[in-house]
């Protein structure tokens, strides 16, 4: 009986650990919280269906897009010549301190330092394809 109880306890602990790992990953990037964080970006950027350039470029399809290539936006030479292709790691480094990542950028934003907020913001921004639709 003791072996059966011990085995059940081990199985329960493993299930709980696996469940916790999954929920930690889900909590690590929360697109709904990222949408709230994107309010800091709305003065200059648009995203989603019908998004247009503002003071900054529209951000549809950012994941995988080369820096300085949003149609009809007047980028700084620093941005056009940065050689950056946007992806998770680059975005997360950039959003902490845009002027440090791309010296000479026109982006006048102090950055976001909170890792959870950065993760959430990436989850929100990266879900949009180039047409502003949420990827399936």
Secondary structure, 3 states (H helix, E strand, C coil): CHHHHHHHHHHHHHHHHHHHHHHHHHHHCCHHHHHHHHHHCCCCCCCCCCCCCCCCCCCCCCCCCECCCCCCCCCCHHHHCCCCECCHHHHHHHHHCHHHHCCCCCCCCCCCCCHHHHHHHHHHHCCECCCCCECC
